[in-house]
Amino acid sequence: MKTILFITSLMFCLIPSACAAVPPPWTGVVLQQSIAVTLEPKSHLLRGESTLTVAPGGTGKLTFALNPRAKVLAATLAGRSVPFSFADGQLSVELPAKPATEQLRLAISYHCLFDEPLQEQVVTTEGPDYEGAGNISPRGIFLGGDAGWYPAPAARPRKRSVTVTAPAGIEAVTAGRRAERRTEGGTTVSRWEEEHPVERLTLSAGRYIVGERQFDGIAIYTYFSPDNARLAPAYLAATEKYIRFYSKMLGPYPYEKFAVVENFFPTGYGFPSYTLLGSAVIRLPFIIDTSLPHEILHDWWGNGVFVDYRGGNWSEGLVTYLADHLLEAEKSPLAGREYRFRLLADFAALVPPDKDFPLRDFTARSDPASRAIGYGKGAMVFHMVRKRIGDDHFFRALRTVFRERLFQTATWDDFTRAFSRESGTDLAPFMTQWLTRPGGPHLALAEARRQGADGTWQVTGTVEQAHPSYDLRVPVELETARGGDRQTIPLGGEKAPFAFSVAASPLRLVLDPDVDLFRILSPQELPATVNRVKGVRSLLVVATRDCRVDRETLALLLASLGQQDARLVGEDELGLQPPGGDVLFCGVPQRTGLLPPLPAAISLSPQGFTVAGESFTQPDDALFLVATFPGDPDRVAALFLPHSPAAAASCVAKITHYGRYGYLVFANGENRKKGTVIPETSTTVVRFPRGE
């Protein structure tokens, strides 16, 4: 078949007139693209004109991506119409066959309806991908980078500007510097200019109250609805604080502005020089110190230094490490340790073997497993590099990559070379094992013994890892009655011995006490959390007589946990034998022995439940609890206990966002208590009896 097609096309091109009718692709450079759009929210309409300045010397045809629903009205060159074709979202404009001796000015006029309905109730932590979405309405405007709202040439122009005209009071935001903003004659006009055009341009607009401040030549804006405008001062101050912090760490902030923009449907997006957050998200008190610095930092990594996706997406791991993790570690060493442990726990709970893949294959998150790999494991790899080469070498290497690759793509190999060059150590073998292999090492302490004589104690043992082995440096700490003693054990095979000699009575051996290594937690180490429920392969849902949840609400809960295919049975269908796998109980089962033992801080009664000494007996109260079965830490049992259908409906979509916790208490849909019960047994901790 391929041969026939080849011969046919060859014979066709022997006809000169036929071949001449198909101009080759454009060989020149687009120097400037000016996009002017008028938004008509009531009719969902965008009217646009794009003007391109083309450098001399190019020949062929220019092609553009444009929304397939668009109507192209005209294409003119220096005011004269030129031939064009438009089909299936591709616009082709024929330019003169002979190379031009001066700049060409091409103008394209078009209009398009953007009335696509948007998913406004997000039931999972991953959320839908809105990059291809486009919606113009009185509620607000969102035109994603793949929505085709402007003719996008195959190669990015050298410079670009966007002018947006809308009804008075509708302010627009996109990438670049705000060069103009005015309201007159019933319209509001804003113009944005890009010195370094982004690949995919997103536009947001709405009836905003604009807040702003300036520092060091950088403009900081908030575009908030009247309901949230009171939050602007806090966001402006926090944005300045984080830009100063990361500029000192990594180098000057690469853009002219940063804007925090409110969206009319739930998003948490970062774009070059601005972030787009849903109205409810902006009001969450923790966002200003979690999501906000994460999105600001992306203007260095991802939006400043671009990702070459052919070699894997390193930016999410690096930004997670330098934003989410580092800001926790700045609070205290314990907070940093707990954050790293949560990354390991998420990986163990959310990444089953059939969903695991090498870190180098990560491009974007699509489910909890890919997030745990690209964000969590990626962050731990950068942490391990930092511990291996030291802070000075680590941050100098990051500054070097940022300086050398700004507004260009970078790969994992660029970071490996920079870390190796700064530290004087070839880190390629170390990085290769973490980037090209799925999973991670399984580590344990074994053969631990202690002997005391003449006031001196000897403690010996081995560090073991399951096959296939990693090349590691494993920290081991011996805690004694007078303090701690720590060693780093080189481990290249399946086991390595260690020995301590101390004067005080040994109390406890701990492998990797500060959680500095990426490893696969054993079931004995893994706390029972919401994420464990999200990660199980086959969930059985048992509706008890006490289940105060309607089917629609229960289905929403399961969808939010990624368990929409779970099997649902009534308690009376279980028979005499308890279920053998992972279970979610809706309501308290009537038969004793079905639920595993509850944590000591939680108890149930006919009147309600008690958590940490506080009783909850009101109709709007609800409890979500996860526990493990005695002697079988691989199995989890969850209990959903709302006191009314309304209590259930008000909290089911929120439970998934508390994935790291083992118990949650809600009152009228608001979280009142949360916590996690840490297992007391582990393969990485050895306790010695006291008094021997």
C-alpha positions in Angstrom: 0.0 0.0 0.0 2.8 2.4 0.9 4.6 1.6 -2.4 1.5 2.4 -4.4 1.0 5.7 -2.6 4.6 6.6 -3.2 4.5 5.9 -6.9 1.2 7.8 -7.3 2.6 10.9 -5.7 5.8 10.6 -7.7 3.8 10.5 -11.0 1.6 13.4 -9.8 4.7 15.6 -9.3 5.9 14.9 -12.8 3.2 17.4 -13.9 4.8 20.8 -13.3 1.6 22.8 -12.9 0.3 20.4 -10.2 3.5 20.5 -8.2 3.7 24.3 -8.4 0.2 24.5 -6.9 1.5 23.2 -3.5 3.9 25.8 -2.1 6.6 24.5 0.3 6.5 25.4 4.0 7.6 28.8 5.0 11.4 29.1 5.4 11.6 32.6 6.9 11.2 34.2 10.4 8.1 35.8 11.9 9.5 38.9 13.7 6.4 40.1 15.4 2.8 39.0 15.9 0.2 41.5 17.0 -3.1 39.9 18.1 -6.1 42.1 18.6 -9.3 40.5 19.9 -12.7 41.9 20.9 -14.7 39.9 23.4 -18.5 39.8 23.3 -19.5 37.8 26.5 -23.3 37.8 25.9 -23.0 36.1 22.5 -19.9 34.0 23.4 -18.1 35.6 20.5 -14.5 36.5 19.8 -13.6 38.8 16.9 -10.0 38.9 16.1 -7.3 40.2 13.8 -3.7 39.0 13.8 -1.0 41.0 12.1 2.4 39.4 11.4 5.6 41.0 10.4 7.7 38.6 8.3 11.4 38.9 7.8 12.8 39.3 4.3 14.1 36.3 2.4 11.5 33.7 3.2 9.5 31.7 0.7 6.6 29.2 0.7 3.4 29.3 2.8 2.7 30.1 6.4 0.6 27.7 8.4 -1.3 28.4 11.6 -3.3 26.4 14.1 -6.7 27.9 14.7 -9.9 26.7 16.3 -11.8 24.5 13.7 -15.0 26.3 14.5 -13.5 29.7 13.5 -14.6 31.6 10.4 -11.6 33.1 8.6 -12.8 36.3 6.9 -9.7 37.5 5.1 -6.0 37.3 4.7 -4.2 40.3 3.3 -0.6 41.1 2.5 0.2 44.8 2.5 -3.5 45.5 2.2 -4.1 43.1 -0.7 -5.9 39.8 -0.5 -3.8 36.6 -0.8 -5.0 33.0 -1.2 -5.6 30.9 1.9 -7.2 27.6 2.9 -8.7 26.6 6.2 -9.7 23.1 7.2 -9.6 20.9 10.3 -8.0 23.6 12.4 -5.1 24.4 10.0 -4.9 27.7 8.2 -2.5 28.0 5.2 -1.7 31.4 3.6 0.3 31.5 0.4 3.0 34.2 0.2 5.0 35.3 -2.9 7.0 32.5 -4.5 10.1 34.7 -4.8 12.0 35.6 -1.6 10.9 39.1 -0.4 13.6 41.8 -0.3 11.8 43.6 2.6 9.6 42.8 5.5 6.1 41.6 4.7 3.0 42.5 6.7 0.3 39.8 6.8 -3.1 40.4 8.4 -5.7 37.7 9.2 -9.2 38.5 10.4 -11.5 35.9 11.8 -14.2 35.3 14.4 -15.2 32.3 16.6 -17.8 31.2 19.1 -16.4 29.9 22.4 -19.4 28.4 24.3 -17.9 25.1 25.4 -19.4 24.0 28.8 -16.7 23.6 31.5 -16.6 21.0 34.2 -17.1 23.1 37.4 -17.2 20.4 40.0 -13.8 18.8 40.3 -14.0 15.5 42.2 -10.4 14.4 42.0 -7.1 16.0 43.0 -5.9 15.8 39.5 -8.8 17.7 37.9 -9.6 18.0 34.2 -7.2 19.4 31.6 -8.6 22.8 30.5 -5.7 23.6 28.1 -7.9 23.0 25.1 -11.0 24.6 26.6 -12.5 27.9 25.5 -15.5 29.7 27.1 -16.6 33.3 26.7 -19.6 34.2 28.9 -20.9 36.9 31.3 -19.5 34.8 34.2 -16.0 35.1 32.8 -13.6 34.3 30.0 -11.1 31.5 29.7 -9.3 30.7 26.5 -6.8 27.9 27.0 -3.4 27.5 25.2 -4.8 24.8 22.9 -8.2 26.5 22.4 -7.1 28.0 19.1 -8.3 31.5 19.9 -5.6 33.2 17.8 -3.7 32.0 14.6 -0.6 30.3 16.1 2.2 30.0 13.6 4.2 26.8 13.4 7.3 28.6 14.9 7.0 31.1 17.7 7.4 34.7 16.6 10.4 36.7 18.0 8.0 39.1 19.8 4.3 39.2 20.4 1.6 41.5 21.7 -2.1 41.0 22.6 -4.7 43.7 22.7 -8.0 42.8 24.3 -11.1 45.0 24.0 -14.1 44.0 26.1 -17.2 45.6 27.7 -16.3 48.2 30.4 -15.1 46.6 33.6 -13.9 43.3 32.0 -10.2 43.2 32.6 -8.0 40.7 30.6 -4.7 39.0 31.6 -2.2 37.0 29.5 1.5 36.5 29.4 3.9 39.4 29.1 4.2 43.0 30.3 1.1 45.1 30.7 1.7 48.0 28.3 -1.7 49.6 28.4 -4.9 49.6 30.4 -7.8 52.0 30.0 -11.6 52.3 30.1 -13.4 54.7 27.9 -16.5 54.8 25.7 -18.1 51.8 27.3 -15.1 49.5 26.7 -12.0 48.4 28.7 -8.8 47.8 26.7 -5.6 46.1 27.9 -2.4 45.4 25.9 0.2 42.9 26.8 3.7 42.6 25.2 6.0 39.5 25.3 9.7 39.9 24.8 10.0 36.1 25.0 6.8 34.6 23.6 5.5 31.5 25.2 4.6 28.4 23.2 0.9 28.3 24.1 -0.8 31.6 25.0 -3.7 31.5 27.5 -6.1 34.4 28.0 -8.2 35.0 31.1 -10.7 37.9 31.7 -13.5 38.9 34.0 -15.0 41.7 36.1 -12.0 42.1 38.3 -10.8 44.6 40.9 -7.1 45.1 40.1 -4.5 45.4 42.8 -0.9 46.2 42.1 2.5 47.1 43.5 6.0 47.5 42.1 9.4 46.4 43.3 12.8 46.2 41.5 11.1 46.8 38.2 8.7 43.9 38.6 5.0 44.5 38.5 2.8 42.5 40.9 -0.9 42.3 40.2 -4.0 40.7 41.7 -7.1 40.3 39.5 -9.8 39.4 42.0 -13.6 39.4 42.0 -15.3 42.0 44.3 -16.0 39.1 46.7 -12.3 38.3 47.1 -10.7 41.7 46.6 -10.1 42.0 50.4 -7.5 39.3 50.0 -5.4 41.3 47.5 -3.0 42.9 50.0 -1.9 39.6 51.5 -1.4 38.0 48.0 0.6 41.1 46.8 2.9 41.0 49.9 3.4 37.2 49.7 4.2 37.4 46.0 6.9 40.0 46.6 8.3 37.9 49.4 8.6 34.7 47.4 10.0 36.5 44.3 12.7 38.1 46.5 13.4 34.7 48.1 13.9 32.8 44.9 15.7 35.6 43.1 18.4 35.4 45.8 18.5 31.6 45.6 18.5 31.2 41.8 19.0 34.4 40.0 16.9 37.4 38.8 13.2 36.8 38.3 12.9 36.3 34.5 9.6 38.1 33.7 8.3 41.7 33.9 5.3 40.8 36.1 3.6 38.2 38.2 -0.2 38.3 38.5 -2.5 36.2 40.7 -5.8 35.9 38.7 -9.1 34.6 39.9 -11.0 32.1 37.7 -14.7 31.5 37.6 -14.3 27.8 37.6 -12.0 25.6 39.8 -8.4 25.7 38.5 -4.9 25.8 40.0 -2.8 26.7 37.0 0.6 28.3 36.5 1.4 30.1 33.3 4.4 32.2 32.4 4.2 35.3 34.6 0.8 34.6 36.2 -1.3 31.9 38.0 -5.0 31.2 37.6 -6.8 30.1 40.7 -10.4 29.3 41.2 -12.5 31.5 43.5 -12.8 28.9 46.2 -9.1 28.0 46.0 -8.1 31.7 46.5 -10.0 31.8 49.8 -8.3 28.7 51.3 -5.9 30.1 54.0 -3.0 27.7 53.2 -2.9 28.5 49.4 -0.9 31.6 49.9 2.0 29.6 51.4 1.7 26.4 49.3 0.3 26.7 45.8 1.3 30.4 45.4 5.1 29.9 45.9 4.9 26.7 43.8 3.5 28.6 40.8 5.8 31.6 41.3 8.8 29.2 41.2 7.6 27.7 37.9 8.6 31.0 36.3 12.2 29.9 36.9 11.7 26.2 36.2 9.3 25.2 33.4 8.3 28.7 32.3 11.8 30.3 32.4 14.0 27.3 31.6 11.7 25.2 29.4 11.3 21.4 29.6 12.5 19.2 26.7 9.8 16.6 27.2 11.6 14.1 25.0 14.0 13.6 27.9 11.3 13.7 30.7 9.8 16.5 32.8 12.2 17.4 35.6 10.5 20.7 36.5 7.6 19.4 38.6 10.1 17.5 40.8 12.4 20.4 41.2 9.6 22.9 41.9 8.1 20.5 44.4 11.4 20.3 46.1 12.3 24.0 46.2 8.8 25.2 47.0 6.5 22.7 48.8 9.3 20.8 50.5 11.8 23.6 51.1 9.2 25.9 52.7 8.3 23.1 55.1 12.0 22.4 55.9 12.5 26.1 56.6 10.0 25.8 59.5 12.1 23.0 61.2 14.1 19.9 60.4 11.2 17.8 61.7 8.7 19.5 59.3 11.1 18.8 56.4 11.5 15.1 57.5 7.7 14.7 57.8 7.2 16.1 54.3 9.7 13.7 52.8 8.1 10.8 54.6 4.8 11.8 53.1 6.3 11.7 49.7 7.5 8.1 50.3 4.1 7.2 51.8 2.3 8.6 48.8 4.5 6.6 46.4 4.0 3.3 48.3 0.2 3.9 48.6 -0.5 5.2 45.1 1.9 3.5 42.7 1.1 -0.1 42.1 3.6 -2.1 40.0 1.4 -1.9 36.9 1.3 1.9 37.1 5.0 2.4 37.8 7.4 3.8 35.2 10.9 5.4 35.2 11.2 9.0 36.2 12.7 9.9 32.8 9.4 8.8 31.2 7.3 11.3 33.3 5.9 14.2 31.2 2.8 15.3 33.1 0.5 14.1 35.8 -2.6 12.3 34.7 -3.5 10.4 37.9 -2.3 10.0 41.5 0.4 7.5 40.5 2.0 9.7 37.9 1.9 12.6 40.4 3.7 10.5 43.0 6.4 9.6 40.5 6.9 13.0 38.7 6.4 15.3 41.7 7.3 13.1 44.7 10.1 10.8 43.4 11.5 13.7 41.4 11.7 15.9 44.5 13.5 13.1 46.4 16.1 12.7 43.6 17.0 16.4 43.8 17.1 16.0 47.6 19.5 13.1 47.4 21.8 15.0 45.0 21.8 17.9 47.5 22.8 15.6 50.4 25.5 14.0 48.3 27.2 17.1 46.9 26.4 19.7 49.6 24.4 22.9 49.6 27.0 25.1 48.0 27.6 22.9 45.0 23.9 22.1 44.6 22.6 25.7 44.5 25.6 26.9 42.4 24.7 24.2 39.8 21.0 25.3 39.8 22.1 28.9 39.2 24.3 27.8 36.4 21.6 25.9 34.6 19.2 28.8 35.0 21.6 31.3 33.7 22.8 29.2 30.7 19.4 27.7 29.7 17.0 30.6 30.3 14.3 30.7 27.6 15.7 27.5 26.2 15.0 23.9 26.9 16.9 21.8 29.4 17.0 18.1 30.2 17.9 15.9 33.1 21.3 15.5 31.5 21.9 19.3 31.7 21.3 19.1 35.5 23.5 16.0 35.8 26.4 17.7 34.0 26.0 20.9 36.1 25.9 18.9 39.4 29.0 16.9 38.3 30.9 20.0 37.2 30.3 21.9 40.4 31.0 19.0 42.7 34.0 17.5 40.8 32.2 14.1 40.9 30.7 12.2 38.0 27.1 11.9 39.0 25.9 10.2 35.8 25.9 6.7 37.3 24.1 7.9 40.4 21.4 9.8 38.3 21.0 7.0 35.8 19.8 4.5 38.4 17.1 6.9 39.6 16.0 8.1 36.2 15.9 4.9 34.2 14.5 2.4 36.6 11.0 2.2 38.0 10.4 1.8 41.7 13.2 2.1 44.2 15.2 0.2 46.8 13.5 -1.9 49.6 15.7 -1.4 52.7 15.7 -3.1 56.1 17.8 -3.6 59.2 18.8 -7.2 60.0 20.9 -9.2 62.5 21.0 -6.3 65.0 22.8 -7.3 68.3 24.2 -5.5 71.2 26.8 -6.5 73.8 28.1 -4.7 76.8 31.3 -5.1 78.8 33.5 -2.8 81.0 31.2 0.3 80.3 31.3 -0.1 76.5 28.5 -1.3 74.3 29.0 -2.9 70.9 26.1 -2.8 68.4 26.4 -4.7 65.1 24.0 -5.5 62.3 23.5 -5.3 58.5 21.7 -3.0 56.1 19.9 -5.1 53.5 18.2 -4.4 50.2 16.1 -6.5 48.0 17.3 -7.4 44.5 17.9 -5.6 42.2 20.2 -3.4 44.2 21.0 0.3 44.1 24.3 2.0 44.8 23.5 3.9 48.0 24.9 5.6 51.0 22.6 4.6 53.9 22.5 6.7 57.1 22.1 4.6 60.3 21.7 6.2 63.7 22.1 4.5 67.1 20.2 6.3 69.8 21.6 5.9 73.3 20.8 7.1 76.8 23.2 10.0 76.3 22.5 11.0 72.7 22.9 9.7 69.2 25.7 8.3 67.0 25.4 8.2 63.2 27.2 6.4 60.4 26.8 6.4 56.6 27.0 2.8 55.3 28.0 2.3 51.6 25.6 -0.3 50.1 26.2 -1.5 46.6 24.9 -5.1 46.9 22.3 -6.9 48.9 23.8 -6.3 52.3 26.5 -4.3 54.2 27.6 -4.7 57.8 27.9 -1.9 60.4 29.3 -1.7 63.9 28.9 1.0 66.7 31.0 1.3 69.9 29.4 3.5 72.5 29.7 4.2 76.2 26.0 4.6 77.0 23.3 2.0 76.9 21.9 1.6 73.3 18.1 2.2 73.0 17.2 2.2 69.3 18.6 1.7 65.8 17.1 3.7 63.0 17.7 3.4 59.3 17.7 6.7 57.4 16.4 8.7 60.4 16.0 11.9 58.5 14.3 10.3 55.5 17.0 11.4 53.1 16.7 8.5 50.7 14.0 7.6 48.2 12.9 4.0 49.1 9.8 1.9 49.0 8.2 1.8 52.4 7.3 -1.6 53.8 3.7 -2.3 54.7 4.7 -2.2 58.4 5.9 1.4 57.9 3.0 2.6 55.8 0.3 4.6 57.8 -3.3 4.0 57.0 -4.4 7.1 55.0 -7.0 8.2 52.4 -4.3 7.7 49.8 -4.1 4.1 50.7 -7.8 3.8 49.8 -7.1 5.6 46.5 -4.3 3.2 45.7 -6.0 -0.2 46.3 -6.6 -2.4 43.3 -10.0 -3.8 44.2 -12.3 -2.1 46.7 -15.4 -3.6 48.2 -18.0 -1.0 49.4 -20.3 -2.3 52.1 -23.5 -0.3 52.8 -24.6 -1.1 56.3 -28.1 -0.4 57.8 -26.5 2.6 59.4 -25.4 4.1 56.0 -26.9 7.6 55.7 -25.7 8.2 52.2 -27.7 8.2 49.0 -26.4 6.4 46.0 -25.5 9.6 44.1 -23.4 10.9 46.9 -21.7 7.6 47.5 -20.9 7.5 43.8 -19.3 11.0 44.0 -17.2 9.9 46.9 -15.9 6.8 45.0 -15.2 8.8 41.9 -13.2 11.4 43.9 -11.1 8.5 45.3 -10.6 7.0 41.8 -12.6 4.0 42.9 -15.7 4.4 40.7 -15.5 0.8 39.7 -15.7 -0.5 43.2 -18.2 -3.3 43.9 -21.1 -2.3 46.2 -22.9 -4.8 48.4 -25.2 -4.6 51.4 -24.0 -5.9 54.8 -26.5 -8.7 54.7 -24.9 -10.0 51.4 -21.5 -10.6 53.0 -22.4 -14.0 54.5 -20.7 -15.3 57.6 -17.1 -14.7 56.5 -15.7 -11.2 56.6 -14.4 -9.8 53.3 -10.8 -10.7 52.5 -9.6 -7.6 50.7 -9.8 -3.8 51.1 -13.1 -2.5 52.3 -15.0 0.8 52.6 -17.9 0.6 55.1 -20.7 3.2 54.8 -22.0 3.3 58.3 -21.1 1.1 61.3 -21.5 -2.6 60.5 -24.0 -4.4 62.8 -21.9 -7.5 63.0 -19.0 -7.4 65.4 -15.5 -8.2 64.0 -16.0 -6.7 60.6 -14.2 -3.4 61.4 -10.5 -3.6 62.5 -9.6 -2.1 65.8 -10.0 1.7 65.9 -7.1 4.0 66.9 -6.9 4.7 70.6 -8.0 8.4 70.0 -11.3 7.4 68.3 -14.4 5.7 69.6 -17.9 5.1 68.4 -21.2 5.2 70.2 -24.9 5.1 69.4 -25.0 8.9 69.8 -22.0 9.6 67.5 -18.2 9.4 67.6 -15.4 10.9 69.7 -12.0 12.0 68.4 -9.2 13.1 70.7 -11.6 13.6 73.6 -14.1 15.7 71.6 -17.6 14.3 70.9 -19.5 14.8 67.7 -23.2 14.1 67.9 -24.8 16.8 65.6 -26.6 16.0 62.3 -24.1 17.9 60.2 -21.1 15.9 61.6 -19.2 13.2 59.6 -16.2 11.0 60.1 -13.9 9.4 57.5 -11.4 6.9 59.0 -8.9 4.5 57.6 -7.3 1.6 59.5 -5.4 -1.6 58.8 -6.2 -5.1 59.8 -4.2 -6.7 62.7 -1.4 -8.9 61.4 -2.2 -7.8 57.8 -0.9 -4.3 57.2 -1.4 -4.7 53.4 -5.2 -4.5 53.9 -7.1 -1.3 54.7 -10.6 -0.8 55.9 -12.2 2.7 55.7 -15.3 3.9 57.5 -17.5 6.7 56.3 -19.9 7.7 59.1 -22.0 10.8 58.3 -24.8 11.6 60.7 -27.2 12.7 57.9 -27.4 12.6 54.1 -26.7 16.4 54.1 -23.5 15.9 56.2 -22.4 13.3 53.6 -23.2 15.5 50.6 -21.3 18.5 52.1 -18.0 16.7 52.5 -17.6 13.8 50.0 -15.8 15.9 47.4 -13.3 17.2 49.9 -12.1 13.9 51.4 -9.8 13.2 48.5 -7.9 16.4 49.1 -6.7 15.2 52.5 -4.9 12.1 51.1 -2.1 12.1 53.6 -4.4 11.8 56.6 -5.9 8.7 58.3 -8.9 10.3 59.9 -11.0 13.4 59.1 -13.9 15.0 61.0 -16.2 17.4 59.1 -18.9 19.6 60.5 -21.3 21.2 58.0 -18.8 20.4 55.3 -15.8 22.1 57.0 -12.9 20.1 58.2 -12.6 20.3 62.0 -10.0 17.6 62.8 -7.5 15.6 60.9 -4.7 13.2 61.8 -2.6 10.2 61.0 -1.8 7.2 63.1 1.9 6.2 62.6 2.6 2.4 62.9 4.7 1.4 65.8 6.4 -1.6 64.1 8.9 -1.3 61.2 11.6 -3.2 59.4 13.8 -0.1 59.6 13.7 0.4 63.4 15.2 -1.9 66.1 14.3 -1.2 69.7 16.5 -2.6 72.5 14.9 -3.5 75.8 15.7 -1.0 78.6 17.5 -2.0 81.7 19.5 -4.9 80.2 
